[in-house]
Amino acid sequence: MKKNVRVLLTVLVIIIAAVGGYFVYRGQDTSTTETVENEPSEETKSTTNTQISGET
């Protein structure tokens, strides 16, 4: 009986660690993607500034 409980607890700990790791990974991936999508690149910034000042 004790062996069954120990195996069950081990399996639960592994499942909880896997689910937690998945959410941590997805959270980092999402925040990185949002940052990249919202910030214009250096080329876009310099092109915009050149067009506004009239210089080519």
mmCIF entry with sequence, helices, sheets and N, C-alpha, C, O atoms, coordinates in Angstrom:
data_MODEL
# 
_entry.id   MODEL 
# 
_entity.id                         1 
_entity.type                       polymer 
_entity.pdbx_number_of_molecules   1 
# 
_entity_poly.entity_id                      1 
_entity_poly.type                           'polypeptide(L)' 
_entity_poly.nstd_linkage                   no 
_entity_poly.nstd_monomer                   no 
_entity_poly.pdbx_seq_one_letter_code       MKKNVRVLLTVLVIIIAAVGGYFVYRGQDTSTTETVENEPSEETKSTTNTQISGET 
_entity_poly.pdbx_seq_one_letter_code_can   MKKNVRVLLTVLVIIIAAVGGYFVYRGQDTSTTETVENEPSEETKSTTNTQISGET 
_entity_poly.pdbx_strand_id                 A 
# 
loop_
_entity_poly_seq.entity_id 
_entity_poly_seq.num 
_entity_poly_seq.mon_id 
_entity_poly_seq.hetero 
1 1  MET n 
1 2  LYS n 
1 3  LYS n 
1 4  ASN n 
1 5  VAL n 
1 6  ARG n 
1 7  VAL n 
1 8  LEU n 
1 9  LEU n 
1 10 THR n 
1 11 VAL n 
1 12 LEU n 
1 13 VAL n 
1 14 ILE n 
1 15 ILE n 
1 16 ILE n 
1 17 ALA n 
1 18 ALA n 
1 19 VAL n 
1 20 GLY n 
1 21 GLY n 
1 22 TYR n 
1 23 PHE n 
1 24 VAL n 
1 25 TYR n 
1 26 ARG n 
1 27 GLY n 
1 28 GLN n 
1 29 ASP n 
1 30 THR n 
1 31 SER n 
1 32 THR n 
1 33 THR n 
1 34 GLU n 
1 35 THR n 
1 36 VAL n 
1 37 GLU n 
1 38 ASN n 
1 39 GLU n 
1 40 PRO n 
1 41 SER n 
1 42 GLU n 
1 43 GLU n 
1 44 THR n 
1 45 LYS n 
1 46 SER n 
1 47 THR n 
1 48 THR n 
1 49 ASN n 
1 50 THR n 
1 51 GLN n 
1 52 ILE n 
1 53 SER n 
1 54 GLY n 
1 55 GLU n 
1 56 THR n 
# 
_struct_asym.id          A 
_struct_asym.entity_id   1 
# 
loop_
_struct_conf.conf_type_id 
_struct_conf.id 
_struct_conf.pdbx_PDB_helix_id 
_struct_conf.beg_label_comp_id 
_struct_conf.beg_label_asym_id 
_struct_conf.beg_label_seq_id 
_struct_conf.pdbx_beg_PDB_ins_code 
_struct_conf.end_label_comp_id 
_struct_conf.end_label_asym_id 
_struct_conf.end_label_seq_id 
_struct_conf.pdbx_end_PDB_ins_code 
_struct_conf.beg_auth_comp_id 
_struct_conf.beg_auth_asym_id 
_struct_conf.beg_auth_seq_id 
_struct_conf.end_auth_comp_id 
_struct_conf.end_auth_asym_id 
_struct_conf.end_auth_seq_id 
_struct_conf.pdbx_PDB_helix_class 
_struct_conf.details 
_struct_conf.pdbx_PDB_helix_length 
HELX_P HELX_P1 AA1 LYS A 2  ? ASN A 38 ? LYS A 2  ASN A 38 1 ? 37 
HELX_P HELX_P2 AA2 GLU A 42 ? SER A 53 ? GLU A 42 SER A 53 1 ? 12 
# 
_struct_conf_type.id          HELX_P 
_struct_conf_type.criteria    ? 
_struct_conf_type.reference   ? 
# 
loop_
_atom_site.group_PDB 
_atom_site.id 
_atom_site.type_symbol 
_atom_site.label_atom_id 
_atom_site.label_alt_id 
_atom_site.label_comp_id 
_atom_site.label_asym_id 
_atom_site.label_entity_id 
_atom_site.label_seq_id 
_atom_site.pdbx_PDB_ins_code 
_atom_site.Cartn_x 
_atom_site.Cartn_y 
_atom_site.Cartn_z 
_atom_site.occupancy 
_atom_site.B_iso_or_equiv 
_atom_site.pdbx_formal_charge 
_atom_site.auth_seq_id 
_atom_site.auth_comp_id 
_atom_site.auth_asym_id 
_atom_site.auth_atom_id 
_atom_site.pdbx_PDB_model_num 
ATOM 1   N N  . MET A 1 1  ? 0.820  -1.196 0.000   1.00 0.00 ? 1  MET A N  1 
ATOM 2   C CA . MET A 1 1  ? 0.000  0.000  0.000   1.00 0.00 ? 1  MET A CA 1 
ATOM 3   C C  . MET A 1 1  ? 0.866  1.263  0.000   1.00 0.00 ? 1  MET A C  1 
ATOM 4   O O  . MET A 1 1  ? 0.577  2.208  -0.734  1.00 0.00 ? 1  MET A O  1 
ATOM 5   N N  . LYS A 1 2  ? 1.923  1.288  0.814   1.00 0.00 ? 2  LYS A N  1 
ATOM 6   C CA . LYS A 1 2  ? 2.791  2.447  0.883   1.00 0.00 ? 2  LYS A CA 1 
ATOM 7   C C  . LYS A 1 2  ? 3.494  2.672  -0.461  1.00 0.00 ? 2  LYS A C  1 
ATOM 8   O O  . LYS A 1 2  ? 3.732  3.811  -0.864  1.00 0.00 ? 2  LYS A O  1 
ATOM 9   N N  . LYS A 1 3  ? 3.818  1.583  -1.138  1.00 0.00 ? 3  LYS A N  1 
ATOM 10  C CA . LYS A 1 3  ? 4.487  1.714  -2.425  1.00 0.00 ? 3  LYS A CA 1 
ATOM 11  C C  . LYS A 1 3  ? 3.558  2.368  -3.449  1.00 0.00 ? 3  LYS A C  1 
ATOM 12  O O  . LYS A 1 3  ? 3.996  3.191  -4.253  1.00 0.00 ? 3  LYS A O  1 
ATOM 13  N N  . ASN A 1 4  ? 2.281  2.003  -3.416  1.00 0.00 ? 4  ASN A N  1 
ATOM 14  C CA . ASN A 1 4  ? 1.316  2.601  -4.346  1.00 0.00 ? 4  ASN A CA 1 
ATOM 15  C C  . ASN A 1 4  ? 1.163  4.102  -4.096  1.00 0.00 ? 4  ASN A C  1 
ATOM 16  O O  . ASN A 1 4  ? 1.073  4.883  -5.044  1.00 0.00 ? 4  ASN A O  1 
ATOM 17  N N  . VAL A 1 5  ? 1.133  4.499  -2.850  1.00 0.00 ? 5  VAL A N  1 
ATOM 18  C CA . VAL A 1 5  ? 0.997  5.909  -2.501  1.00 0.00 ? 5  VAL A CA 1 
ATOM 19  C C  . VAL A 1 5  ? 2.246  6.667  -2.952  1.00 0.00 ? 5  VAL A C  1 
ATOM 20  O O  . VAL A 1 5  ? 2.145  7.774  -3.481  1.00 0.00 ? 5  VAL A O  1 
ATOM 21  N N  . ARG A 1 6  ? 3.398  6.084  -2.746  1.00 0.00 ? 6  ARG A N  1 
ATOM 22  C CA . ARG A 1 6  ? 4.653  6.717  -3.144  1.00 0.00 ? 6  ARG A CA 1 
ATOM 23  C C  . ARG A 1 6  ? 4.712  6.895  -4.666  1.00 0.00 ? 6  ARG A C  1 
ATOM 24  O O  . ARG A 1 6  ? 5.129  7.947  -5.150  1.00 0.00 ? 6  ARG A O  1 
ATOM 25  N N  . VAL A 1 7  ? 4.301  5.881  -5.411  1.00 0.00 ? 7  VAL A N  1 
ATOM 26  C CA . VAL A 1 7  ? 4.288  5.968  -6.868  1.00 0.00 ? 7  VAL A CA 1 
ATOM 27  C C  . VAL A 1 7  ? 3.288  7.023  -7.325  1.00 0.00 ? 7  VAL A C  1 
ATOM 28  O O  . VAL A 1 7  ? 3.586  7.806  -8.227  1.00 0.00 ? 7  VAL A O  1 
ATOM 29  N N  . LEU A 1 8  ? 2.115  7.054  -6.720  1.00 0.00 ? 8  LEU A N  1 
ATOM 30  C CA . LEU A 1 8  ? 1.101  8.035  -7.071  1.00 0.00 ? 8  LEU A CA 1 
ATOM 31  C C  . LEU A 1 8  ? 1.601  9.462  -6.796  1.00 0.00 ? 8  LEU A C  1 
ATOM 32  O O  . LEU A 1 8  ? 1.409  10.348 -7.628  1.00 0.00 ? 8  LEU A O  1 
ATOM 33  N N  . LEU A 1 9  ? 2.229  9.688  -5.659  1.00 0.00 ? 9  LEU A N  1 
ATOM 34  C CA . LEU A 1 9  ? 2.768  11.008 -5.336  1.00 0.00 ? 9  LEU A CA 1 
ATOM 35  C C  . LEU A 1 9  ? 3.886  11.407 -6.302  1.00 0.00 ? 9  LEU A C  1 
ATOM 36  O O  . LEU A 1 9  ? 3.970  12.569 -6.699  1.00 0.00 ? 9  LEU A O  1 
ATOM 37  N N  . THR A 1 10 ? 4.727  10.479 -6.674  1.00 0.00 ? 10 THR A N  1 
ATOM 38  C CA . THR A 1 10 ? 5.797  10.756 -7.624  1.00 0.00 ? 10 THR A CA 1 
ATOM 39  C C  . THR A 1 10 ? 5.226  11.161 -8.978  1.00 0.00 ? 10 THR A C  1 
ATOM 40  O O  . THR A 1 10 ? 5.695  12.120 -9.592  1.00 0.00 ? 10 THR A O  1 
ATOM 41  N N  . VAL A 1 11 ? 4.219  10.434 -9.441  1.00 0.00 ? 11 VAL A N  1 
ATOM 42  C CA . VAL A 1 11 ? 3.577  10.750 -10.713 1.00 0.00 ? 11 VAL A CA 1 
ATOM 43  C C  . VAL A 1 11 ? 2.910  12.128 -10.643 1.00 0.00 ? 11 VAL A C  1 
ATOM 44  O O  . VAL A 1 11 ? 3.007  12.903 -11.594 1.00 0.00 ? 11 VAL A O  1 
ATOM 45  N N  . LEU A 1 12 ? 2.246  12.439 -9.552  1.00 0.00 ? 12 LEU A N  1 
ATOM 46  C CA . LEU A 1 12 ? 1.614  13.746 -9.396  1.00 0.00 ? 12 LEU A CA 1 
ATOM 47  C C  . LEU A 1 12 ? 2.632  14.879 -9.404  1.00 0.00 ? 12 LEU A C  1 
ATOM 48  O O  . LEU A 1 12 ? 2.390  15.922 -10.012 1.00 0.00 ? 12 LEU A O  1 
ATOM 49  N N  . VAL A 1 13 ? 3.759  14.691 -8.741  1.00 0.00 ? 13 VAL A N  1 
ATOM 50  C CA . VAL A 1 13 ? 4.796  15.716 -8.715  1.00 0.00 ? 13 VAL A CA 1 
ATOM 51  C C  . VAL A 1 13 ? 5.348  15.935 -10.118 1.00 0.00 ? 13 VAL A C  1 
ATOM 52  O O  . VAL A 1 13 ? 5.591  17.075 -10.513 1.00 0.00 ? 13 VAL A O  1 
ATOM 53  N N  . ILE A 1 14 ? 5.549  14.864 -10.870 1.00 0.00 ? 14 ILE A N  1 
ATOM 54  C CA . ILE A 1 14 ? 6.058  14.991 -12.244 1.00 0.00 ? 14 ILE A CA 1 
ATOM 55  C C  . ILE A 1 14 ? 5.045  15.717 -13.119 1.00 0.00 ? 14 ILE A C  1 
ATOM 56  O O  . ILE A 1 14 ? 5.424  16.572 -13.919 1.00 0.00 ? 14 ILE A O  1 
ATOM 57  N N  . ILE A 1 15 ? 3.777  15.393 -12.981 1.00 0.00 ? 15 ILE A N  1 
ATOM 58  C CA . ILE A 1 15 ? 2.734  16.051 -13.783 1.00 0.00 ? 15 ILE A CA 1 
ATOM 59  C C  . ILE A 1 15 ? 2.652  17.532 -13.428 1.00 0.00 ? 15 ILE A C  1 
ATOM 60  O O  . ILE A 1 15 ? 2.563  18.372 -14.322 1.00 0.00 ? 15 ILE A O  1 
ATOM 61  N N  . ILE A 1 16 ? 2.678  17.860 -12.156 1.00 0.00 ? 16 ILE A N  1 
ATOM 62  C CA . ILE A 1 16 ? 2.609  19.260 -11.727 1.00 0.00 ? 16 ILE A CA 1 
ATOM 63  C C  . ILE A 1 16 ? 3.820  20.031 -12.236 1.00 0.00 ? 16 ILE A C  1 
ATOM 64  O O  . ILE A 1 16 ? 3.685  21.165 -12.694 1.00 0.00 ? 16 ILE A O  1 
ATOM 65  N N  . ALA A 1 17 ? 4.999  19.428 -12.160 1.00 0.00 ? 17 ALA A N  1 
ATOM 66  C CA . ALA A 1 17 ? 6.203  20.092 -12.657 1.00 0.00 ? 17 ALA A CA 1 
ATOM 67  C C  . ALA A 1 17 ? 6.114  20.308 -14.169 1.00 0.00 ? 17 ALA A C  1 
ATOM 68  O O  . ALA A 1 17 ? 6.520  21.358 -14.667 1.00 0.00 ? 17 ALA A O  1 
ATOM 69  N N  . ALA A 1 18 ? 5.592  19.336 -14.894 1.00 0.00 ? 18 ALA A N  1 
ATOM 70  C CA . ALA A 1 18 ? 5.477  19.463 -16.349 1.00 0.00 ? 18 ALA A CA 1 
ATOM 71  C C  . ALA A 1 18 ? 4.484  20.556 -16.723 1.00 0.00 ? 18 ALA A C  1 
ATOM 72  O O  . ALA A 1 18 ? 4.762  21.362 -17.611 1.00 0.00 ? 18 ALA A O  1 
ATOM 73  N N  . VAL A 1 19 ? 3.341  20.598 -16.065 1.00 0.00 ? 19 VAL A N  1 
ATOM 74  C CA . VAL A 1 19 ? 2.336  21.631 -16.351 1.00 0.00 ? 19 VAL A CA 1 
ATOM 75  C C  . VAL A 1 19 ? 2.877  23.008 -15.976 1.00 0.00 ? 19 VAL A C  1 
ATOM 76  O O  . VAL A 1 19 ? 2.698  23.964 -16.731 1.00 0.00 ? 19 VAL A O  1 
ATOM 77  N N  . GLY A 1 20 ? 3.521  23.124 -14.846 1.00 0.00 ? 20 GLY A N  1 
ATOM 78  C CA . GLY A 1 20 ? 4.112  24.401 -14.436 1.00 0.00 ? 20 GLY A CA 1 
ATOM 79  C C  . GLY A 1 20 ? 5.190  24.859 -15.403 1.00 0.00 ? 20 GLY A C  1 
ATOM 80  O O  . GLY A 1 20 ? 5.248  26.036 -15.761 1.00 0.00 ? 20 GLY A O  1 
ATOM 81  N N  . GLY A 1 21 ? 6.034  23.947 -15.824 1.00 0.00 ? 21 GLY A N  1 
ATOM 82  C CA . GLY A 1 21 ? 7.069  24.286 -16.792 1.00 0.00 ? 21 GLY A CA 1 
ATOM 83  C C  . GLY A 1 21 ? 6.489  24.728 -18.117 1.00 0.00 ? 21 GLY A C  1 
ATOM 84  O O  . GLY A 1 21 ? 7.009  25.641 -18.758 1.00 0.00 ? 21 GLY A O  1 
ATOM 85  N N  . TYR A 1 22 ? 5.413  24.082 -18.529 1.00 0.00 ? 22 TYR A N  1 
ATOM 86  C CA . TYR A 1 22 ? 4.749  24.453 -19.780 1.00 0.00 ? 22 TYR A CA 1 
ATOM 87  C C  . TYR A 1 22 ? 4.223  25.885 -19.709 1.00 0.00 ? 22 TYR A C  1 
ATOM 88  O O  . TYR A 1 22 ? 4.403  26.662 -20.647 1.00 0.00 ? 22 TYR A O  1 
ATOM 89  N N  . PHE A 1 23 ? 3.577  26.234 -18.604 1.00 0.00 ? 23 PHE A N  1 
ATOM 90  C CA . PHE A 1 23 ? 3.025  27.578 -18.472 1.00 0.00 ? 23 PHE A CA 1 
ATOM 91  C C  . PHE A 1 23 ? 4.126  28.629 -18.357 1.00 0.00 ? 23 PHE A C  1 
ATOM 92  O O  . PHE A 1 23 ? 3.977  29.735 -18.877 1.00 0.00 ? 23 PHE A O  1 
ATOM 93  N N  . VAL A 1 24 ? 5.215  28.303 -17.691 1.00 0.00 ? 24 VAL A N  1 
ATOM 94  C CA . VAL A 1 24 ? 6.335  29.237 -17.603 1.00 0.00 ? 24 VAL A CA 1 
ATOM 95  C C  . VAL A 1 24 ? 6.928  29.443 -18.987 1.00 0.00 ? 24 VAL A C  1 
ATOM 96  O O  . VAL A 1 24 ? 7.231  30.575 -19.365 1.00 0.00 ? 24 VAL A O  1 
ATOM 97  N N  . TYR A 1 25 ? 7.098  28.374 -19.742 1.00 0.00 ? 25 TYR A N  1 
ATOM 98  C CA . TYR A 1 25 ? 7.648  28.481 -21.097 1.00 0.00 ? 25 TYR A CA 1 
ATOM 99  C C  . TYR A 1 25 ? 6.726  29.301 -21.988 1.00 0.00 ? 25 TYR A C  1 
ATOM 100 O O  . TYR A 1 25 ? 7.192  30.173 -22.721 1.00 0.00 ? 25 TYR A O  1 
ATOM 101 N N  . ARG A 1 26 ? 5.433  29.035 -21.934 1.00 0.00 ? 26 ARG A N  1 
ATOM 102 C CA . ARG A 1 26 ? 4.475  29.777 -22.770 1.00 0.00 ? 26 ARG A CA 1 
ATOM 103 C C  . ARG A 1 26 ? 4.404  31.238 -22.354 1.00 0.00 ? 26 ARG A C  1 
ATOM 104 O O  . ARG A 1 26 ? 4.222  32.108 -23.205 1.00 0.00 ? 26 ARG A O  1 
ATOM 105 N N  . GLY A 1 27 ? 4.540  31.523 -21.082 1.00 0.00 ? 27 GLY A N  1 
ATOM 106 C CA . GLY A 1 27 ? 4.518  32.900 -20.605 1.00 0.00 ? 27 GLY A CA 1 
ATOM 107 C C  . GLY A 1 27 ? 5.704  33.682 -21.118 1.00 0.00 ? 27 GLY A C  1 
ATOM 108 O O  . GLY A 1 27 ? 5.550  34.838 -21.512 1.00 0.00 ? 27 GLY A O  1 
ATOM 109 N N  . GLN A 1 28 ? 6.885  33.087 -21.125 1.00 0.00 ? 28 GLN A N  1 
ATOM 110 C CA . GLN A 1 28 ? 8.065  33.757 -21.644 1.00 0.00 ? 28 GLN A CA 1 
ATOM 111 C C  . GLN A 1 28 ? 7.957  33.941 -23.145 1.00 0.00 ? 28 GLN A C  1 
ATOM 112 O O  . GLN A 1 28 ? 8.326  34.994 -23.666 1.00 0.00 ? 28 GLN A O  1 
ATOM 113 N N  . ASP A 1 29 ? 7.467  32.955 -23.835 1.00 0.00 ? 29 ASP A N  1 
ATOM 114 C CA . ASP A 1 29 ? 7.339  33.025 -25.287 1.00 0.00 ? 29 ASP A CA 1 
ATOM 115 C C  . ASP A 1 29 ? 6.359  34.121 -25.685 1.00 0.00 ? 29 ASP A C  1 
ATOM 116 O O  . ASP A 1 29 ? 6.619  34.864 -26.632 1.00 0.00 ? 29 ASP A O  1 
ATOM 117 N N  . THR A 1 30 ? 5.251  34.233 -24.986 1.00 0.00 ? 30 THR A N  1 
ATOM 118 C CA . THR A 1 30 ? 4.241  35.235 -25.303 1.00 0.00 ? 30 THR A CA 1 
ATOM 119 C C  . THR A 1 30 ? 4.756  36.639 -25.045 1.00 0.00 ? 30 THR A C  1 
ATOM 120 O O  . THR A 1 30 ? 4.558  37.520 -25.882 1.00 0.00 ? 30 THR A O  1 
ATOM 121 N N  . SER A 1 31 ? 5.405  36.875 -23.927 1.00 0.00 ? 31 SER A N  1 
ATOM 122 C CA . SER A 1 31 ? 5.895  38.213 -23.613 1.00 0.00 ? 31 SER A CA 1 
ATOM 123 C C  . SER A 1 31 ? 6.979  38.645 -24.589 1.00 0.00 ? 31 SER A C  1 
ATOM 124 O O  . SER A 1 31 ? 7.046  39.820 -24.948 1.00 0.00 ? 31 SER A O  1 
ATOM 125 N N  . THR A 1 32 ? 7.824  37.725 -25.025 1.00 0.00 ? 32 THR A N  1 
ATOM 126 C CA . THR A 1 32 ? 8.858  38.056 -26.000 1.00 0.00 ? 32 THR A CA 1 
ATOM 127 C C  . THR A 1 32 ? 8.236  38.419 -27.329 1.00 0.00 ? 32 THR A C  1 
ATOM 128 O O  . THR A 1 32 ? 8.669  39.378 -27.968 1.00 0.00 ? 32 THR A O  1 
ATOM 129 N N  . THR A 1 33 ? 7.239  37.682 -27.758 1.00 0.00 ? 33 THR A N  1 
ATOM 130 C CA . THR A 1 33 ? 6.586  37.947 -29.035 1.00 0.00 ? 33 THR A CA 1 
ATOM 131 C C  . THR A 1 33 ? 5.875  39.290 -29.004 1.00 0.00 ? 33 THR A C  1 
ATOM 132 O O  . THR A 1 33 ? 5.952  40.043 -29.974 1.00 0.00 ? 33 THR A O  1 
ATOM 133 N N  . GLU A 1 34 ? 5.190  39.608 -27.924 1.00 0.00 ? 34 GLU A N  1 
ATOM 134 C CA . GLU A 1 34 ? 4.479  40.877 -27.828 1.00 0.00 ? 34 GLU A CA 1 
ATOM 135 C C  . GLU A 1 34 ? 5.451  42.046 -27.882 1.00 0.00 ? 34 GLU A C  1 
ATOM 136 O O  . GLU A 1 34 ? 5.158  43.056 -28.522 1.00 0.00 ? 34 GLU A O  1 
ATOM 137 N N  . THR A 1 35 ? 6.593  41.933 -27.231 1.00 0.00 ? 35 THR A N  1 
ATOM 138 C CA . THR A 1 35 ? 7.580  42.997 -27.232 1.00 0.00 ? 35 THR A CA 1 
ATOM 139 C C  . THR A 1 35 ? 8.109  43.231 -28.637 1.00 0.00 ? 35 THR A C  1 
ATOM 140 O O  . THR A 1 35 ? 8.230  44.375 -29.075 1.00 0.00 ? 35 THR A O  1 
ATOM 141 N N  . VAL A 1 36 ? 8.423  42.160 -29.339 1.00 0.00 ? 36 VAL A N  1 
ATOM 142 C CA . VAL A 1 36 ? 8.970  42.283 -30.687 1.00 0.00 ? 36 VAL A CA 1 
ATOM 143 C C  . VAL A 1 36 ? 7.936  42.874 -31.636 1.00 0.00 ? 36 VAL A C  1 
ATOM 144 O O  . VAL A 1 36 ? 8.287  43.691 -32.487 1.00 0.00 ? 36 VAL A O  1 
ATOM 145 N N  . GLU A 1 37 ? 6.684  42.487 -31.515 1.00 0.00 ? 37 GLU A N  1 
ATOM 146 C CA . GLU A 1 37 ? 5.653  42.973 -32.416 1.00 0.00 ? 37 GLU A CA 1 
ATOM 147 C C  . GLU A 1 37 ? 5.330  44.446 -32.180 1.00 0.00 ? 37 GLU A C  1 
ATOM 148 O O  . GLU A 1 37 ? 4.997  45.155 -33.129 1.00 0.00 ? 37 GLU A O  1 
ATOM 149 N N  . ASN A 1 38 ? 5.419  44.916 -30.959 1.00 0.00 ? 38 ASN A N  1 
ATOM 150 C CA . ASN A 1 38 ? 5.018  46.288 -30.638 1.00 0.00 ? 38 ASN A CA 1 
ATOM 151 C C  . ASN A 1 38 ? 6.112  47.315 -30.893 1.00 0.00 ? 38 ASN A C  1 
ATOM 152 O O  . ASN A 1 38 ? 5.804  48.495 -31.061 1.00 0.00 ? 38 ASN A O  1 
ATOM 153 N N  . GLU A 1 39 ? 7.370  46.913 -30.927 1.00 0.00 ? 39 GLU A N  1 
ATOM 154 C CA . GLU A 1 39 ? 8.457  47.860 -31.111 1.00 0.00 ? 39 GLU A CA 1 
ATOM 155 C C  . GLU A 1 39 ? 8.887  47.883 -32.573 1.00 0.00 ? 39 GLU A C  1 
ATOM 156 O O  . GLU A 1 39 ? 9.208  46.833 -33.131 1.00 0.00 ? 39 GLU A O  1 
ATOM 157 N N  . PRO A 1 40 ? 8.902  49.048 -33.204 1.00 0.00 ? 40 PRO A N  1 
ATOM 158 C CA . PRO A 1 40 ? 9.374  49.118 -34.590 1.00 0.00 ? 40 PRO A CA 1 
ATOM 159 C C  . PRO A 1 40 ? 10.872 48.877 -34.650 1.00 0.00 ? 40 PRO A C  1 
ATOM 160 O O  . PRO A 1 40 ? 11.587 49.159 -33.689 1.00 0.00 ? 40 PRO A O  1 
ATOM 161 N N  . SER A 1 41 ? 11.343 48.365 -35.753 1.00 0.00 ? 41 SER A N  1 
ATOM 162 C CA . SER A 1 41 ? 12.760 48.075 -35.905 1.00 0.00 ? 41 SER A CA 1 
ATOM 163 C C  . SER A 1 41 ? 13.535 49.369 -36.106 1.00 0.00 ? 41 SER A C  1 
ATOM 164 O O  . SER A 1 41 ? 12.942 50.420 -36.349 1.00 0.00 ? 41 SER A O  1 
ATOM 165 N N  . GLU A 1 42 ? 14.843 49.296 -36.006 1.00 0.00 ? 42 GLU A N  1 
ATOM 166 C CA . GLU A 1 42 ? 15.698 50.464 -36.188 1.00 0.00 ? 42 GLU A CA 1 
ATOM 167 C C  . GLU A 1 42 ? 15.564 51.006 -37.607 1.00 0.00 ? 42 GLU A C  1 
ATOM 168 O O  . GLU A 1 42 ? 15.591 52.221 -37.804 1.00 0.00 ? 42 GLU A O  1 
ATOM 169 N N  . GLU A 1 43 ? 15.420 50.127 -38.599 1.00 0.00 ? 43 GLU A N  1 
ATOM 170 C CA . GLU A 1 43 ? 15.276 50.577 -39.981 1.00 0.00 ? 43 GLU A CA 1 
ATOM 171 C C  . GLU A 1 43 ? 14.004 51.409 -40.150 1.00 0.00 ? 43 GLU A C  1 
ATOM 172 O O  . GLU A 1 43 ? 14.018 52.440 -40.822 1.00 0.00 ? 43 GLU A O  1 
ATOM 173 N N  . THR A 1 44 ? 12.919 50.963 -39.548 1.00 0.00 ? 44 THR A N  1 
ATOM 174 C CA . THR A 1 44 ? 11.654 51.686 -39.645 1.00 0.00 ? 44 THR A CA 1 
ATOM 175 C C  . THR A 1 44 ? 11.777 53.056 -38.985 1.00 0.00 ? 44 THR A C  1 
ATOM 176 O O  . THR A 1 44 ? 11.280 54.044 -39.524 1.00 0.00 ? 44 THR A O  1 
ATOM 177 N N  . LYS A 1 45 ? 12.421 53.129 -37.845 1.00 0.00 ? 45 LYS A N  1 
ATOM 178 C CA . LYS A 1 45 ? 12.586 54.399 -37.142 1.00 0.00 ? 45 LYS A CA 1 
ATOM 179 C C  . LYS A 1 45 ? 13.403 55.370 -37.983 1.00 0.00 ? 45 LYS A C  1 
ATOM 180 O O  . LYS A 1 45 ? 13.013 56.528 -38.131 1.00 0.00 ? 45 LYS A O  1 
ATOM 181 N N  . SER A 1 46 ? 14.532 54.924 -38.538 1.00 0.00 ? 46 SER A N  1 
ATOM 182 C CA . SER A 1 46 ? 15.379 55.836 -39.308 1.00 0.00 ? 46 SER A CA 1 
ATOM 183 C C  . SER A 1 46 ? 14.689 56.252 -40.605 1.00 0.00 ? 46 SER A C  1 
ATOM 184 O O  . SER A 1 46 ? 14.825 57.401 -41.023 1.00 0.00 ? 46 SER A O  1 
ATOM 185 N N  . THR A 1 47 ? 13.966 55.363 -41.239 1.00 0.00 ? 47 THR A N  1 
ATOM 186 C CA . THR A 1 47 ? 13.249 55.697 -42.465 1.00 0.00 ? 47 THR A CA 1 
ATOM 187 C C  . THR A 1 47 ? 12.173 56.750 -42.189 1.00 0.00 ? 47 THR A C  1 
ATOM 188 O O  . THR A 1 47 ? 12.007 57.693 -42.962 1.00 0.00 ? 47 THR A O  1 
ATOM 189 N N  . THR A 1 48 ? 11.459 56.585 -41.106 1.00 0.00 ? 48 THR A N  1 
ATOM 190 C CA . THR A 1 48 ? 10.412 57.520 -40.735 1.00 0.00 ? 48 THR A CA 1 
ATOM 191 C C  . THR A 1 48 ? 11.008 58.893 -40.448 1.00 0.00 ? 48 THR A C  1 
ATOM 192 O O  . THR A 1 48 ? 10.462 59.903 -40.893 1.00 0.00 ? 48 THR A O  1 
ATOM 193 N N  . ASN A 1 49 ? 12.104 58.949 -39.720 1.00 0.00 ? 49 ASN A N  1 
ATOM 194 C CA . ASN A 1 49 ? 12.739 60.223 -39.398 1.00 0.00 ? 49 ASN A CA 1 
ATOM 195 C C  . ASN A 1 49 ? 13.263 60.915 -40.658 1.00 0.00 ? 49 ASN A C  1 
ATOM 196 O O  . ASN A 1 49 ? 13.169 62.138 -40.767 1.00 0.00 ? 49 ASN A O  1 
ATOM 197 N N  . THR A 1 50 ? 13.802 60.172 -41.591 1.00 0.00 ? 50 THR A N  1 
ATOM 198 C CA . THR A 1 50 ? 14.326 60.741 -42.832 1.00 0.00 ? 50 THR A CA 1 
ATOM 199 C C  . THR A 1 50 ? 13.197 61.319 -43.665 1.00 0.00 ? 50 THR A C  1 
ATOM 200 O O  . THR A 1 50 ? 13.347 62.393 -44.249 1.00 0.00 ? 50 THR A O  1 
ATOM 201 N N  . GLN A 1 51 ? 12.078 60.629 -43.727 1.00 0.00 ? 51 GLN A N  1 
ATOM 202 C CA . GLN A 1 51 ? 10.959 61.099 -44.529 1.00 0.00 ? 51 GLN A CA 1 
ATOM 203 C C  . GLN A 1 51 ? 10.364 62.372 -43.935 1.00 0.00 ? 51 GLN A C  1 
ATOM 204 O O  . GLN A 1 51 ? 9.931  63.249 -44.682 1.00 0.00 ? 51 GLN A O  1 
ATOM 205 N N  . ILE A 1 52 ? 10.335 62.490 -42.648 1.00 0.00 ? 52 ILE A N  1 
ATOM 206 C CA . ILE A 1 52 ? 9.752  63.661 -42.005 1.00 0.00 ? 52 ILE A CA 1 
ATOM 207 C C  . ILE A 1 52 ? 10.652 64.886 -42.243 1.00 0.00 ? 52 ILE A C  1 
ATOM 208 O O  . ILE A 1 52 ? 10.145 65.975 -42.513 1.00 0.00 ? 52 ILE A O  1 
ATOM 209 N N  . SER A 1 53 ? 11.955 64.721 -42.147 1.00 0.00 ? 53 SER A N  1 
ATOM 210 C CA . SER A 1 53 ? 12.860 65.865 -42.296 1.00 0.00 ? 53 SER A CA 1 
ATOM 211 C C  . SER A 1 53 ? 13.096 66.222 -43.759 1.00 0.00 ? 53 SER A C  1 
ATOM 212 O O  . SER A 1 53 ? 13.622 67.300 -44.034 1.00 0.00 ? 53 SER A O  1 
ATOM 213 N N  . GLY A 1 54 ? 12.731 65.369 -44.701 1.00 0.00 ? 54 GLY A N  1 
ATOM 214 C CA . GLY A 1 54 ? 12.877 65.660 -46.115 1.00 0.00 ? 54 GLY A CA 1 
ATOM 215 C C  . GLY A 1 54 ? 14.225 65.271 -46.680 1.00 0.00 ? 54 GLY A C  1 
ATOM 216 O O  . GLY A 1 54 ? 14.470 65.459 -47.872 1.00 0.00 ? 54 GLY A O  1 
ATOM 217 N N  . GLU A 1 55 ? 15.107 64.734 -45.853 1.00 0.00 ? 55 GLU A N  1 
ATOM 218 C CA . GLU A 1 55 ? 16.418 64.310 -46.326 1.00 0.00 ? 55 GLU A CA 1 
ATOM 219 C C  . GLU A 1 55 ? 16.338 62.901 -46.884 1.00 0.00 ? 55 GLU A C  1 
ATOM 220 O O  . GLU A 1 55 ? 15.532 62.084 -46.439 1.00 0.00 ? 55 GLU A O  1 
ATOM 221 N N  . THR A 1 56 ? 17.181 62.633 -47.857 1.00 0.00 ? 56 THR A N  1 
ATOM 222 C CA . THR A 1 56 ? 17.219 61.278 -48.431 1.00 0.00 ? 56 THR A CA 1 
ATOM 223 C C  . THR A 1 56 ? 18.568 60.670 -48.252 1.00 0.00 ? 56 THR A C  1 
ATOM 224 O O  . THR A 1 56 ? 18.794 59.534 -48.669 1.00 0.00 ? 56 THR A O  1 
# 
